[in-house]
């Protein structure tokens, strides 16, 4: 729908037109083997899975979510990366598939899994793993991923890799990850006498700051929240995590928000909306609405991930200098998610190796592929947003330094967010169905001054329990 981060958590409901655009990198020494696994080394798949791809191996590899022609800079970089990749692997033919608009539009994605028509390398959210495995769609790549095939494996945050595992088996490799924080409008903070370099760190401080910002008048809201399109439930979950709560219990079978912490979250929002009048009168907002408000100086702050800023600058005409970021208030935990690629189950072993080799080059090498920040800057794409940020150790040090060196935005605005990391917590099981139910809690709180919070939570609890019972 817009940025990679948003695709991790929301699927657009619009129907996407699927087209196949082919980018062919033909080997100078001959044609590739066919994709049906017959002939050539592509057909065997019997070689040692722990050994990296032999550069002499001939394979054709289909890959999902190649940038569409409308994204000229991103497509240019994709083509450059294929050409660079082929310097090491001249016999791998990369066929990119492009989908205008939303790459992972839900009906298409579900239909693709059921028909077993996904490309060799296909794009998913971290939360898609259960659905993919239910449809027997992804290869177990555990044996193929090691420090030879992915040299920086030890520097990838294990929490990110754990999101791609089930029963100890690895089913994907990450392209990006995110954690949520408090996004602020620096101009409004200054006008209200607040320090934009020190965003609120508790929900009490959020409430106080929101009242001051709303006090500026002119239809300005201090704090904004979603309550429609599953995004209300998403943000209720984020707030529950921030105060140390859960939405679904550890068993994954029962709702866990109808308690004191759930009431605390709900009551605080209700008080901000109706007692303080600091959340604006327009409600039933969904993703995109708060971004428009804060980009036009009508909103002081809301929960978001940092790449919302790049979206607002690129798509809404805002200025990087007008935004800042702090950790999520409460800071017990923060909602985390991400995107990754999986490999189609049943393809030959050499094609799996080619997939790992490509993903390592494109997405998992500091200074290359998606982490080639000098190139990104030259292509007038955003540099400086602290995501993806799954690196640890020396890799993180190098990547952070390169982001700063080639930044296209004032990275100091993210300093409070970056200097105060909060432990990320994955989305609950059946996330979208759970969020849809909890939307009703959020919409009830924000549209009804006389809302019965106990009843809203109890009703949602019963409905979520039913959703979880149907797993």
C-alpha positions, 0 to 999 in steps of 0.5 A: 500500500505504501512502505515496506513497514506498513505491508508487514502489518496491514493488507490492503483490501483493494484488488491488485492487478497482477502482471509478470514482468521479467528481468532476465540475466542470461549467462554468457556461456549458455541458457539456463535449465528449465524450471520444472526441475528436469535436466542440468544441475537444477534438477538434482537437488541432491548436493550437500544442502549446507554447502553454498551455491556453486557459481557454475550451477545453472538455474532459473529463479523466480522472485516475487515483488520486483519493484513496478515500473512506477517505482523507477529508482527502486526498479533501477536498483533491482536491475543493478543488483541482478547484474552485480549478483550475476558477476558471482553467479553468472549462470543464475537467471533471475526472473522478477515478478512485479505487482502494481500497487500492493504486492501482498494483496490478501485474496491474491496471496491466499489464492496463490498459496492454495494453487501452489503458484507462488514464485520460487522466492515469495514475499510475506509478513512475519505473521504469515508463517502459520498460513503459509505452513497450513498450505504446505507452501514453504521449504524448510531452509534450516540446513541451507542457512549457515555462516557460509551461505549467509556470512553475517548470520551471527549478526542478525537479531535472533528475535527476528529469525525466531519470527521465521521459525516453527518447531525449531525449523527456519522458513524464511530470511528477513528483509526488514523489521520494525518497532513502534514508537511515538512519532511527534510533530516538532513544530507543534511541540515547540509552539506548545512549549514542549521539547521535541527532543524529549518526547513523552516517556509515560502515558501520563506525560502523553496526556499532559502534552496532548492537552497543551498541544490541543490548547493551540486551537485551530482544530489541532489534536494533541494525540491521535488513534485509529479505530477502524480497518483493523488498525484500532485493534493493532494500536490497542495491542501496541498500547497493551504491550507498552504497559506490560500487558498481553492481548492473547495469553501464552497458550495462544488460546485465550484473550488476555486484555479484559483485565486491569491493564486493558481497562487502564489503556481504555480509560486513558484513551476515553479520558483524553477523548472526552475529558481533555478533548485532546484527540480531535472530534473526527474519529473512526480513523484508519491507516493514512488518516493520522499521517495526513493530519500530522503532515499538515500540522493538525496532530501533535503525536501518534504511535508509529514506526519511523518509516512513516516519516519517509512515507509522509515526505515522499507521498504527502509533501511533508518535510523531514525536519518537522518530525521526531521520534521517541520510544513507545510510552511505558516502554515495557515492550513494543509491538514489532513485526517485519517482512521476509522472503520464503522459498517455495516447498518442493523446488530442487535443492540447487534452486533453494541454494540460489534463493539463499545466495540472492537473499544474502546478496540483496537483503543480508549484506552490509553495504550492498543491496538494500544496505547500499546507502550511498547508492540510495542517497544518489537515487534520491531515496530516503536514508536515515530512517532507523529501519530495517534494524535487525543488525547486531555487533559489528554489522550494526556499527557499520550500518549505523555509521553508513546511514548517518554518513549518507543521511537525507534527513536529520537523523538526530530527530530519531536519537531518543528513539534509537538511544532507548530501544524497547524490547520488541514483541510479536503480534498475537496469533490470528492477528488480523481477526483479533484486531478486527474485533478490538476495533469495536473497543477502540471505536466505542471508546472514541465515539461514545462519551458514555461508553461502557468500557467493561462491557466493550472489553468483555464482549471483545474478549468473548469474540476473540476467544471464539476466533482463537478456538477456530485456529 
